[in-house]
Amino acid sequence: MTEAQVGFLYKIAAAVSRSDNEKTNTVLKSYYLMRCNELTRGFGLPDKHFSSAVRCPKCCIEWKNNTDVKVKSIKLSKRQKQRLNSRKVKENKKAYIRRKNDLLHSNQVEQICTFCNKSTVTNSIKPQKITTISQPTEPNIEENTNIKKVEETAKKQKLSSEAYHKKNKEDNQKGFNVYANALDVFSLQNKNNSLITKEQPKVINNNKKKKDKFAGLCQKAVLASAKLKGKEDKNNKLNLFLKPSL
């Protein structure tokens, strides 16, 4: 019975949307589709027509092109990521695996309905980066020959410019020698550049003072020895007189 009622209400909402008055159409359409949710209590309706990605869950009006959309990245700390990766889950728990993928590789999409102005937040998987593989292209013979010709012409121009500068330099040196006077000044043929060695006078060391000093010492020694000898002679004479007779 409920399936027939839901089908009937959905057909009425589709028929109402074809009329001319847009404002009344949206109100009636929202009413009939909300009645479908009330009858089923949100269970058993096909996701293709009643999911939050297709229409607003509050007023059941489809999302339009002029709907305001805000995208926010789901920011997780390092500790939260480690917990999600380290937690071991059985393969049959698909809901947890889906939630884990939503947290790690998804963005939060906030959509604001144009009819009821209510915002709904859904998680959408981040788009993968498209990687293009560069295929090896065949070498173009004409392009290679043109490149070689350009390189050869550049080398020729460089060599010709170097030869021209070298020739101009040689001509300038032949025409006017700036260092002519400097060469004459520093040449060995110039008499002023010859080195004159002066012999230093020989110094004769005079040791007269030393000789005089030693001569005075010798003289004093001779006088002292003469005095001692005179005293000894006097003592000998007294001994002769004082010597007892035999």
Residue pairs with C-beta under 8 A, 6 or more apart in sequence:
2 39
2 40
5 39
6 36
6 39
6 40
6 45
9 32
9 33
9 35
9 36
9 39
10 32
10 33
10 36
10 49
12 32
13 28
13 29
13 32
13 33
16 25
16 28
16 29
16 32
17 25
17 29
19 25
26 61
26 115
29 60
29 61
30 59
30 60
30 61
30 115
33 50
33 55
33 60
33 61
34 59
34 60
36 45
36 50
36 60
37 45
37 50
37 60
47 54
48 54
49 55
50 60
52 120
52 122
53 122
54 62
54 63
55 61
55 62
55 63
56 62
56 63
56 111
56 113
56 115
56 116
56 118
56 120
57 120
58 113
58 116
58 118
58 120
59 113
59 115
59 116
59 118
61 113
61 114
61 115
61 116
63 111
63 113
64 114
66 114
67 111
67 112
67 113
67 114
68 111
68 112
69 109
69 110
69 111
69 112
70 109
70 110
70 112
71 107
71 108
71 109
71 110
72 107
72 108
72 110
73 107
73 108
74 102
74 103
74 106
74 107
74 108
74 123
76 84
76 103
76 104
81 104
84 100
84 103
84 104
89 96
89 97
89 100
101 125
102 123
102 125
105 125
105 126
106 123
106 124
106 125
106 126
107 123
107 124
107 126
108 121
108 122
108 123
109 121
109 122
109 123
109 124
110 119
110 120
110 121
111 119
111 120
111 122
112 118
112 119
113 119
113 120
184 190
186 193
187 193
188 194
